[in-house]
């Protein structure tokens, strides 16, 4: 199906007669055309989110009403339009969406009109779950992880231990919902799902940047944490390793469909000796005996931490600069005094 349907034209005419410019723009952004919403309609709606005389509840409700359609195209484009406004619109919209008890209720959505409807309905259900989780993250953390300040003085790098341990699982849940979209490259067959995938790709890069910087901060603080905090932090780190594998699979799909890999992070997996060092420290706090870390393992820990910082931080402005190298000395001292003994850790210069 191509071009606006008769239903689309009638709906747009009705909104013109009632003088509802927002409803008309939403209608035009969510037509039956098998293509992503047009830029001019999205730009207008973004402009509306910045106007104080525009009712944000009315805009949100109009988008939600479009998801009541039986057409997978209309529903998918309503989700895409909402996602686009979440990303580029005024925070007033995100705040309103996060304040609602329910957002999208599409767990049972199914367009039976055609085979393509069956296939796309699966992705609509997954996509709506992600947008629900994105709104919930904002509600729980009072921030949008894809928009926060990054870098050495960014939000996740400067967050205190208690808040960090509460926030990282929220990021994990949002990333899980995103990765559950799980398309194969041969399923990205039309302009609608391709547009949704591109928005998800952009969110995945920004979300992982925040996630990664939170993990860096957590590793900095790990050897000064209390026992219960160390236990939680260790589980968070193990989950992080698993998410890196899933994100890598997601990005491979992006590569196959031609998305510029210059935008993708380098997801080099940290060797197991880093995890062993963290487990060894927790065991020492709990009075358990694990195998002692050798000098090589201690040195490997420092090198692996450096790999995480330099290879897993994404986007050029969030990369860790060499000027932050003194942090390794702090962690080296923590390890030498708490795990392996002061004489067992070689100078940093001997490792690099």
FENBELHU-V995209 format. One record per residue. PSI is psi in radians with two decimals (none if undefined). OMEGA is omega in whole degrees, 0 to 359 (none if undefined). D_CENTER is the distance of its C-alpha to the mean C-alpha in whole Angstrom. Layout:
PSI;OMEGA;D_CENTER + PSI;OMEGA;D_CENTER
This chain:
2.28;179;33 + 2.70;181;33 + 2.85;179;34 + 2.46;178;33 + 2.93;177;35 + -0.68;178;38 + -0.74;179;36 + -0.80;183;33 + -0.70;179;36 + -0.76;181;38 + -0.74;179;35 + -0.70;179;35 + -0.68;179;38 + -0.75;180;38 + -0.57;177;36 + -0.70;181;38 + -0.62;181;41 + -0.12;177;39 + 0.27;180;38 + 1.65;181;34 + -0.63;180;32 + -0.83;180;29 + -0.68;179;30 + -0.75;180;31 + -0.71;177;28 + -0.74;179;26 + -0.76;181;28 + -0.50;178;29 + -0.31;186;25 + 0.77;179;25 + 3.10;179;28 + 0.09;176;29 + 2.35;181;29 + 1.24;178;27 + 2.85;179;25 + 2.81;177;22 + 2.48;181;22 + 2.52;185;25 + -0.69;184;24 + -0.59;179;26 + -0.67;177;26 + -0.74;180;22 + -0.69;179;23 + -0.75;181;26 + -0.62;175;23 + -0.77;177;21 + -0.70;180;25 + -0.63;181;26 + -0.34;181;23 + -0.08;180;24 + 2.15;184;28 + -0.41;181;29 + 0.05;178;31 + 2.34;179;29 + 1.93;178;28 + -0.72;177;24 + -0.68;179;25 + -0.77;178;27 + -0.83;181;25 + -0.76;181;22 + -0.61;179;25 + -0.71;177;26 + -0.76;180;23 + -0.64;179;23 + -0.59;180;26 + -0.41;179;25 + -0.06;176;23 + -0.07;179;27 + 2.73;175;28 + -0.17;183;29 + 2.20;179;28 + -0.55;182;25 + -0.86;181;25 + -0.80;182;25 + -0.80;180;22 + -0.76;182;20 + -0.50;174;20 + -0.69;177;20 + -0.74;179;17 + -0.78;180;16 + -0.75;178;18 + -0.81;180;16 + -0.77;180;13 + -0.74;179;14 + -0.58;174;16 + -0.69;184;13 + -0.72;191;12 + -0.13;180;15 + 3.09;178;17 + 2.56;181;19 + -0.27;178;17 + -0.65;180;20 + -0.81;180;19 + -0.71;179;15 + -0.71;180;18 + -0.80;180;20 + -0.68;180;17 + -0.41;182;16 + -0.27;182;20 + 2.51;177;21 + -0.63;176;22 + 2.56;178;21 + -1.55;179;19 + 2.27;178;19 + 1.31;187;21 + 0.39;182;21 + -0.42;181;21 + 0.24;183;24 + 2.37;178;24 + 2.10;175;26 + 1.92;185;28 + 0.09;187;31 + -0.51;182;33 + 2.89;180;32 + -0.73;179;31 + -0.59;178;28 + -0.72;176;27 + -0.83;183;27 + -0.79;183;24 + -0.46;180;22 + -0.61;178;22 + -0.78;182;20 + -0.52;175;17 + -0.77;180;18 + -0.76;180;18 + -0.72;182;15 + -0.73;179;13 + -0.63;177;15 + -0.69;179;13 + -0.79;181;10 + -0.63;174;11 + -0.76;181;13 + -0.63;177;10 + -0.77;177;8 + -0.70;179;12 + -0.66;177;13 + -0.74;179;10 + -0.68;181;12 + -0.71;184;15 + -0.65;186;15 + -0.18;182;14 + 0.62;177;15 + 2.71;176;13 + 1.95;185;10 + -0.37;181;7 + -0.10;182;7 + -0.10;187;10 + 2.76;177;12 + 2.35;180;14 + 3.07;180;14 + -3.05;186;17 + -0.57;179;20 + 0.38;180;20 + 3.07;186;17 + -0.87;185;15 + -0.50;180;14 + -0.38;183;17 + 0.06;182;19 + 2.47;180;18 + 2.89;189;21 + -0.84;184;21 + -0.82;181;21 + -0.62;180;18 + -0.77;181;16 + -0.48;176;17 + -0.54;186;16 + -0.68;184;13 + -0.71;176;11 + -0.53;177;12 + -0.75;176;10 + -0.73;180;7 + -0.76;181;8 + -0.70;179;9 + -0.73;179;6 + -0.66;177;5 + -0.82;181;8 + -0.65;178;9 + -0.84;183;7 + -0.35;177;9 + -0.15;175;12 + -0.70;168;12 + 1.03;175;14 + 2.63;166;16 + 2.72;182;19 + -0.55;181;20 + -0.05;176;23 + -0.17;178;22 + 1.34;194;20 + 0.00;181;24 + 2.89;185;24 + -0.39;181;22 + -0.99;182;21 + -0.53;177;18 + -0.67;178;18 + -0.75;178;17 + -0.74;182;14 + -0.68;179;13 + -0.71;177;13 + -0.70;178;11 + -0.68;178;8 + -0.82;180;9 + -0.74;177;9 + -0.69;183;5 + -0.69;180;4 + -0.83;182;7 + -0.66;180;6 + -0.74;179;3 + -0.59;177;6 + -0.80;178;8 + -0.76;179;8 + -0.83;183;8 + -0.73;180;11 + -0.55;174;13 + -0.70;178;13 + -0.72;177;14 + -0.83;179;17 + -0.73;180;18 + -0.71;179;18 + -0.61;175;20 + -0.71;187;22 + -0.18;193;23 + -0.81;187;24 + -0.04;174;27 + 0.09;181;28 + 2.76;171;26 + 2.91;185;29 + -0.85;181;29 + -0.63;178;27 + -0.70;178;24 + -0.71;180;24 + -0.79;178;24 + -0.74;182;21 + -0.66;180;19 + -0.74;178;21 + -0.65;178;19 + -0.72;181;16 + -0.70;178;16 + -0.72;177;18 + -0.68;179;15 + -0.77;180;13 + -0.72;179;15 + -0.70;180;15 + -0.57;177;11 + -0.67;179;12 + -0.79;180;15 + -0.68;179;12 + -0.66;178;10 + -0.71;178;13 + -0.68;178;15 + -0.74;182;12 + -0.46;176;13 + -0.62;176;16 + -0.74;178;16 + -0.68;179;15 + -0.70;182;18 + -0.50;181;21 + 0.16;170;20 + 0.25;177;21 + 2.34;183;18 + 2.04;183;18 + -0.10;172;17 + -0.33;179;18 + -0.14;187;15 + 2.53;177;13 + 2.75;173;13 + 1.97;186;16 + 0.97;177;15 + 2.19;184;18 + 2.29;178;19 + 2.32;179;20 + 2.79;187;24 + -0.36;183;25 + -0.47;176;27 + -0.82;178;24 + -0.67;180;24 + -0.68;179;27 + -0.69;178;28 + -0.75;179;25 + -0.67;180;27 + -0.73;180;31 + -0.75;178;30 + -0.71;179;29 + -0.67;180;32 + -0.60;178;34 + -0.57;181;33 + -0.01;179;34 + 0.25;177;37 + 2.71;182;36 + 2.03;171;38 + 2.99;179;35 + 2.47;180;37 + 2.53;176;37 + 2.26;177;35 + 2.97;176;37 + -0.70;181;37 + -0.69;180;35 + -0.68;179;32 + -0.79;178;32 + -0.66;180;32 + -0.61;178;30 + -0.85;180;27 + -0.74;181;27 + -0.70;180;27 + -0.65;178;24 + -0.69;176;22 + -0.70;178;23 + -0.73;179;22 + -0.81;183;18 + -0.79;188;19 + -0.49;188;20 + -0.41;184;18 + -0.28;175;15 + 2.32;185;14 + 2.77;181;12 + 2.27;190;14 + -0.66;184;18 + -0.06;179;18 + 0.06;179;15 + 2.58;181;18 + 2.28;182;20 + 2.73;179;24 + -0.41;180;27 + -0.25;180;28 + 0.16;182;26 + -0.55;180;28 + -0.39;179;30 + -0.59;179;27 + -0.62;179;28 + -0.65;179;31 + -0.83;180;30 + -0.65;178;28 + -0.73;179;31 + -0.70;180;34 + -0.76;181;32 + -0.78;184;32 + -0.62;184;35 + -0.46;188;37 + -0.34;187;35 + -0.95;192;34 + -0.19;185;37 + 2.50;189;39 + -0.43;184;40 + -0.06;188;42 + -0.23;183;39 + 2.15;180;37 + 2.73;177;38 + 2.65;180;37 + -0.66;182;34 + -0.48;181;36 + -0.32;182;37 + -0.66;189;34 + none;none;33
